[in-house]
Structure formats: structure tokens, C-alpha cells
Amino acid sequence: MPELPEVETVRRGLQPVMEGATILAAEVRRPDLRFPFPEEFAVRLAGRKVTSLGRRSKYLLADLDDGAVVVMHLGMSGSFRIAMTPSGGAVVGDFHHVRSRDSAHDHVVLTLSSGATVTYNDPRRFGFMLMTARSALAAHPLMAKLGVEPTGNDLSAGHLAAAFRGKAAPLKAALLDQSIVAGLGNIYVCEALHRAGLSPQRAAGTLVTKGGDPTVRLERLVPVIRAVIAEAIAAGGSSLRDHAQPSGELGYFQHSFHVYDREGEACRRCGDGHRVRRIVQSGRSTFYCAACQR
């Protein structure tokens, strides 16, 4: 599942060709993805101007000039491809797993006044596109319970202390709770906890004092989360620029992974004497070093 940095990279890649452009034609090639497309979706898109392209958590948000907003999620295998000609095109964004270019899985095609054709491809069809009024977006079931963004100032040690107080749930599970922090996913929680020296198994409430204040460890965690997300977005941005150069190497954030997907390898902090371990928490793989994460 693409995480926030990958989605933000996709947003930045689509923004130059979509924002401010009019949708000259929209083609929807099947009735549904994870959910049915909105009624008369192609008709409602055609002729509309994209006034802004934003992101909330792992959702892309395309605001239209009639007050509607298209909410898009990439699911497990979705990707957007940009072409300035009728064929070809670069896949927008870099992911931990390769994205499809098979035209059989091209489900939505937008022809834009910017000269670009934007195609949504999704082999497993776990992604979706919904439409709602911008005025109703905050109350939409997908958005209403989302927590603070990990990239903004609302993410603070005080916010986490209030959310974690009295919680016996593992720290990793608490950070993956989208009602606390929106957009944090498995990969970057593993990375942040390693850099902060915190065990994914410790109870979240142990990072809060009896008075409800954040401990020093929790104070340390917040800037680490921001740094990991920022580095991943920057790496994605670099990858996107490389797409314009077919002979260039793509930059992948996984080259910088400290623990994720590195089971059995040496901890980059502790050295050869300590290996990265893998455990399963709530059905998801957790990677960590038992020596330096407490």
C-alpha cells in the first residue's frame, strides 16, 4: 500500500499538468474499482477545471471549479501515468514495488488542456475515485476521523501524549492509528521508531508521565517522524525528476531504510553484532533492533 510520501510524490508529479487545466475529455473504462465510480462520473468531469490538487493523509484531492472534489486512493497497485503524446508516458512516483504499465489495467483516462493525458492504472483494483462537495469533505466518512498530518505543526509531543495516555497498546499500533496521526504507514513507523531508539512493542502509555505530559523519549520521537517523512518525500521527488531522463537512475527511499525489509542484516546503529529482527504485529511485519530500541 503506498504510504504518505509516495502519495505526496504522485501529487507533486501530477500538479504541473493537472492544476489549472481543464478536463477536455474523461474516459471511464469499467463501472467500478474497489467501489463503484460516481454516477455519470465521466460526464461530470468533462469540461471542469482542476482548481487545485491537494492531499489529505493518503488521499489525493482534485478540486473542481464547480465546487466538487474528487477523492482518489491508489489502493495496493494503483498508479498514474502522464503522457504528453497519445502513447507512452512516465509513471508518476516511485514505490517500494514496481507499478504496472499494462494498458489492460488502464481504467480512467483524462485528456487535459495542458496537453497531457493522465491515465489511472490499477491491476488489483483496490484503489478508488469518489466525488463529493468540497463543503462536505471534512464530514465525509473517509475524512471525519482522520488525525493530524505528520508533516504539519499540529503533530506535537503534547498531541501524542494526550492520545497515548493510559494506552496499553503497542507503540507501533498507536502510531498506525489514523485517528491519531493521519498518513503514517508501516514502513515509516518502523523507520521512525528505529531512529528514535524506541521499541515497537513498548506500551504507548509509557511515553507519558503520570501528569499527562510527554516524556523526553516522546519529545524526541516527533521530530524524527517529521524527518523520516521529509526524507522520503525528498527521495520521491528526486525519483520523479529522474523519470524525465530515461537513462538516469531512479532514487528510491528504500536505499535509506535502516530496518524495514532488512531482517537478519546488521543494525546500522549497532553494527554486525546485532541483527534486524522481524515480528508480526496486528498482521503486519515489524522490523526493529532489540539492542538499540527500548
C-alpha positions in Angstrom: 0.0 0.0 0.0 1.5 3.3 -1.0 2.3 5.5 2.0 2.1 9.2 2.5 5.5 10.1 0.9 4.7 8.1 -2.2 1.2 9.7 -2.5 2.7 13.2 -2.0 5.3 12.4 -4.7 2.4 11.5 -7.0 0.6 14.7 -6.2 3.7 16.8 -6.9 4.1 14.9 -10.2 0.5 15.4 -11.3 0.3 19.0 -10.1 2.1 20.7 -13.1 -0.2 19.1 -15.7 -3.5 19.0 -13.8 -3.7 22.1 -11.6 -5.3 24.9 -13.6 -6.1 22.6 -16.5 -9.5 21.9 -17.9 -10.5 18.2 -18.4 -11.3 18.2 -22.1 -12.5 14.5 -22.0 -12.8 11.8 -19.5 -13.0 8.1 -20.2 -14.0 5.6 -17.5 -13.4 2.0 -18.8 -15.2 0.0 -16.1 -18.0 0.5 -13.7 -16.0 0.2 -10.5 -12.7 -0.2 -8.7 -12.9 -1.0 -5.0 -16.2 1.0 -5.1 -18.4 1.9 -8.0 -17.5 5.1 -9.7 -19.8 8.1 -9.0 -22.9 8.2 -11.2 -22.1 9.8 -14.6 -18.5 10.3 -13.4 -17.0 10.9 -16.9 -19.8 13.4 -17.8 -19.4 15.3 -14.5 -15.6 15.5 -15.1 -15.7 16.7 -18.7 -15.4 20.4 -19.1 -14.4 21.0 -15.5 -11.3 22.9 -14.5 -9.0 21.5 -11.8 -8.5 24.4 -9.5 -6.1 22.7 -7.1 -4.6 19.3 -6.4 -4.1 18.5 -2.8 -3.6 15.6 -0.4 -5.1 14.6 2.9 -3.4 11.6 4.6 -3.1 9.0 1.8 -5.8 10.5 -0.4 -5.3 12.8 -3.4 -7.9 15.6 -3.7 -8.7 17.2 -7.0 -10.8 20.3 -6.5 -13.0 21.3 -9.5 -14.4 24.7 -10.5 -18.0 23.7 -9.7 -17.3 23.1 -6.0 -16.9 19.4 -6.2 -13.7 17.5 -5.1 -12.6 14.1 -6.5 -11.1 11.9 -3.7 -8.6 9.4 -5.1 -6.8 6.5 -3.4 -4.2 4.3 -5.0 -5.0 1.2 -3.2 -2.4 -1.6 -3.4 -1.4 -1.3 -7.0 -2.7 1.9 -8.4 -0.6 4.5 -10.3 -1.0 7.5 -12.5 0.9 7.8 -15.8 1.4 11.1 -17.6 1.8 11.3 -21.4 2.3 14.4 -23.4 1.6 12.3 -26.5 -1.1 9.7 -27.2 1.2 6.8 -26.2 3.9 6.1 -23.7 4.3 8.3 -20.6 6.1 8.2 -17.3 4.7 6.6 -14.2 4.3 9.3 -11.6 6.1 8.4 -8.3 8.4 5.7 -7.1 7.1 2.8 -5.0 8.6 0.0 -3.0 7.1 -2.4 -5.5 7.1 -1.9 -9.3 3.9 -0.3 -10.7 2.1 -1.7 -13.8 2.3 -0.2 -17.3 -0.1 -2.8 -18.8 -2.8 -0.9 -20.8 -5.3 -3.7 -19.9 -5.4 -2.2 -16.4 -5.9 1.4 -17.6 -9.3 2.3 -16.0 -9.6 6.1 -16.2 -8.1 8.4 -18.9 -8.2 12.2 -18.6 -7.3 14.4 -21.6 -6.3 17.8 -20.3 -6.0 21.3 -21.8 -2.4 21.3 -20.6 -1.6 18.9 -23.4 -1.2 15.9 -21.1 -3.1 12.7 -20.9 -3.3 11.3 -17.4 -4.1 7.6 -17.1 -5.0 5.7 -13.9 -3.8 2.1 -13.9 -4.7 -0.4 -11.2 -4.3 -4.2 -11.8 -5.8 -5.2 -8.4 -8.5 -2.5 -8.5 -8.2 -1.8 -4.7 -7.9 1.9 -5.4 -11.0 4.2 -5.9 -12.3 7.5 -7.0 -15.2 9.2 -5.3 -16.7 12.7 -5.6 -18.2 15.0 -3.0 -18.9 18.7 -2.5 -15.8 20.5 -1.0 -18.1 22.0 1.6 -19.0 18.4 2.8 -15.5 17.0 2.6 -14.5 17.4 6.2 -17.6 15.5 7.3 -17.1 12.7 4.7 -16.7 9.3 6.4 -13.2 8.9 4.9 -12.1 12.2 6.4 -14.1 12.9 9.5 -12.0 10.8 11.9 -8.5 11.5 10.5 -5.9 12.7 12.9 -3.2 15.4 12.4 -0.9 15.3 9.4 2.7 14.1 10.2 4.1 17.0 8.1 2.4 19.8 9.9 2.8 21.7 13.1 -0.2 20.0 14.6 1.9 16.9 15.2 3.4 17.6 18.6 4.6 15.7 21.6 1.6 17.2 23.5 -0.8 15.8 20.9 0.7 12.4 21.1 0.8 12.4 24.9 -2.9 13.2 25.0 -3.6 10.3 22.6 -1.3 7.8 24.3 -2.1 8.5 27.9 -3.2 5.2 29.6 -2.8 3.2 26.4 -1.5 -0.3 26.8 -1.5 -0.8 23.1 2.0 -1.3 21.5 3.6 2.0 20.4 3.7 0.9 16.7 -0.1 0.2 16.7 -0.8 3.6 18.3 1.2 5.4 15.6 -0.6 3.5 12.9 -4.0 4.6 14.3 -5.1 7.0 11.6 -7.3 8.9 14.1 -4.2 10.0 15.9 -1.8 10.6 13.0 -3.1 10.5 9.5 -1.0 9.0 6.8 1.7 7.2 8.8 2.1 3.7 7.5 4.0 0.6 8.3 7.3 1.4 6.6 7.8 4.8 8.0 6.7 3.9 11.5 9.3 1.2 11.6 11.9 3.6 10.4 11.0 6.4 12.8 10.9 4.1 15.8 14.4 2.8 15.0 15.8 6.3 14.6 14.2 7.3 17.9 15.5 4.2 19.7 12.0 3.1 20.7 10.7 -0.4 20.8 7.6 -1.0 18.7 6.4 -3.4 21.4 6.5 -1.0 24.3 3.2 0.3 25.6 2.3 3.7 24.1 1.3 4.9 27.5 4.8 4.5 28.9 5.8 7.6 26.9 3.5 9.8 29.0 4.1 10.9 32.6 1.6 10.4 35.4 0.7 14.0 35.0 -0.1 13.5 31.3 3.0 15.3 29.9 5.2 13.8 27.2 8.4 12.1 28.3 11.8 13.0 26.9 11.5 10.0 24.6 8.2 11.1 23.2 9.6 14.6 22.7 12.4 13.0 20.7 10.1 10.9 18.6 8.1 13.8 17.0 11.0 15.5 15.0 12.2 12.0 14.0 8.8 11.3 12.4 8.9 14.6 10.6 12.5 14.0 9.4 11.7 10.4 8.1 8.7 11.6 6.2 10.5 14.6 4.8 13.4 12.5 3.6 11.1 10.0 1.9 9.2 12.8 0.1 12.5 14.3 -1.0 13.7 11.0 -2.3 10.4 10.5 -4.2 10.8 14.0 -5.7 14.2 13.1 -6.9 12.9 9.9 -8.4 10.2 11.8 -10.2 12.7 14.2 -11.8 14.7 11.2 -12.9 11.7 9.9 -14.9 12.4 12.7 -17.5 15.7 11.1 -18.1 15.2 7.5 -19.3 18.9 6.6 -18.8 19.0 8.0 -15.3 18.9 6.0 -12.1 15.8 6.4 -10.0 16.2 7.3 -6.4 14.3 5.0 -4.0 13.9 5.8 -0.4 14.3 2.1 0.4 18.0 2.6 -0.2 17.9 4.6 3.0 16.0 2.1 5.1 17.6 1.4 8.4 15.4 -1.5 9.4 12.4 -2.0 7.1 12.7 -5.2 5.0 16.2 -5.8 6.3 15.6 -8.9 8.5 18.8 -10.6 9.5 21.0 -7.7 8.3 23.3 -5.8 10.7 21.7 -2.9 12.5 23.1 0.3 11.0 23.4 1.8 14.5 24.8 -1.2 16.5 26.9 -2.9 13.8 27.4 -6.5 13.0 26.9 -7.8 16.5 23.1 -7.1 16.3 20.7 -8.1 13.6 17.5 -6.6 12.5 14.6 -8.7 13.7 11.1 -9.2 12.1 8.0 -9.8 14.2 4.3 -9.7 13.2 2.1 -7.1 14.9 -1.6 -6.9 14.0 -0.9 -8.9 10.9 1.9 -6.6 9.7 5.6 -7.1 9.6 7.6 -5.1 12.1 11.4 -4.6 11.7 13.5 -3.5 14.6 16.7 -3.9 16.5 16.2 -5.3 20.0 19.6 -3.9 21.2 19.1 -0.2 20.5 15.3 0.1 20.5 13.9 0.1 24.1 
